[in-house]
Each structure stands twice: as C-alpha cells, then as structure tokens.
C-alpha cells in the first residue's frame, strides 16, 4: 500500500482523526476513519485490533455490509499497517 496511490489521508476540521479515502482497488472512493487502535501479543507476535467507521461509499454495499466484509477489513488493515510503519520511520521490505 502506498499513500497517495492507494489511499489518501484527509484532515477534517474539528475531528482529531484523519479520514482515509481509498484511491485504488475494489473499494475505491470509499471514505472511512479509524477509531480505537490497540496492540496485543498473541503467540509471541504483536497483533493490531481496531475499530473503524465508514464515512461514505459509492458502492452498492451499505456501510453495515462493509463492516462485516473480511476483504475490506484486510484491505484497511494493510493500510493501517502502512500508516503506522511510515509514521515511525520504518521502511517496507519488498519480497
């Protein structure tokens, strides 16, 4: 995932959370934002849990359908991982 290619961070006035607009793929033009993000260890691996809210989507799917769509959740999980790595100065390994 690459910022400004696959997704765009949108700053919204009066809200401490960025909104994310998907720019590529099956869910393109969907806008959402993350809520609570937490980390926990499971079997010696760090896991991320998060909440999110669908702001708008041009898809035929309504927001509640996207909330239970595992492909969508995996997609935005990859974006969250990219954002966290970028904010902390890590580079992505290619492989």
C-alpha positions in Angstrom: 0.0 0.0 0.0 1.2 3.5 -0.8 -0.1 6.8 0.4 -1.4 9.0 -2.5 -1.5 6.0 -4.8 -3.7 3.5 -2.9 -5.1 5.8 -0.2 -5.2 9.4 0.8 -5.3 10.9 4.3 -7.9 13.6 4.6 -7.8 16.0 7.5 -11.2 17.1 8.7 -11.8 20.2 10.7 -13.0 19.6 14.2 -12.0 15.9 14.2 -8.8 14.6 15.7 -8.9 11.6 13.4 -7.9 11.6 9.7 -10.3 10.2 7.2 -8.9 7.8 4.6 -10.1 7.8 1.0 -9.4 4.6 -0.9 -7.9 5.5 -4.3 -7.5 2.1 -5.9 -9.0 -1.3 -6.0 -12.4 -2.8 -5.4 -13.3 -0.3 -2.7 -12.1 2.8 -4.5 -13.7 6.1 -3.4 -14.8 4.7 -0.1 -14.0 7.0 2.8 -13.6 5.8 6.4 -11.8 6.6 9.6 -10.2 4.5 12.3 -11.4 4.7 15.9 -9.6 2.9 18.7 -6.4 1.1 17.7 -4.9 -1.3 20.2 -2.0 -3.7 20.3 -1.7 -7.1 22.0 0.6 -10.0 22.0 -0.6 -13.4 20.7 1.7 -16.4 20.4 4.8 -14.2 20.6 3.5 -11.9 17.8 2.2 -8.4 18.1 -1.4 -8.1 16.8 -3.3 -4.9 16.0 -7.0 -4.5 16.7 -9.0 -1.5 15.5 -12.4 0.0 15.2 -13.5 2.0 12.1 -16.4 3.9 10.8 -17.5 4.1 7.2 -18.0 7.8 6.3 -19.2 7.2 2.7 -19.1 4.7 0.0 -20.2 4.8 -3.6 -20.5 1.1 -3.7 -23.8 -0.8 -3.8 -22.8 -2.1 -0.4 -24.2 -0.2 2.6 -21.9 0.7 5.5 -23.1 -2.3 7.6 -22.1 -4.7 4.8 -18.6 -3.2 4.6 -18.3 -3.6 8.4 -18.6 -7.4 8.1 -16.7 -7.8 4.8 -13.5 -9.6 5.6 -11.8 -8.5 2.3 -12.5 -4.8 3.2 -11.2 -5.3 6.7 -8.0 -6.9 5.4 -7.6 -4.1 3.0 -7.9 -1.3 5.6 -5.7 -3.4 8.0 -2.9 -3.3 5.4 -3.4 0.5 5.1 -3.2 0.9 8.9 0.0 -1.1 8.9 1.5 1.1 6.2 0.5 4.3 8.1 2.0 3.0 11.4 5.2 2.0 9.7 5.5 5.3 7.9 4.8 7.4 11.0 7.5 5.6 12.9 10.2 5.9 10.2 10.2 2.2 9.1 10.5 1.2 5.5 8.6 -1.6 3.9 10.5 -4.7 2.9 10.0 -5.9 -0.6 9.6 -9.5 -1.1 
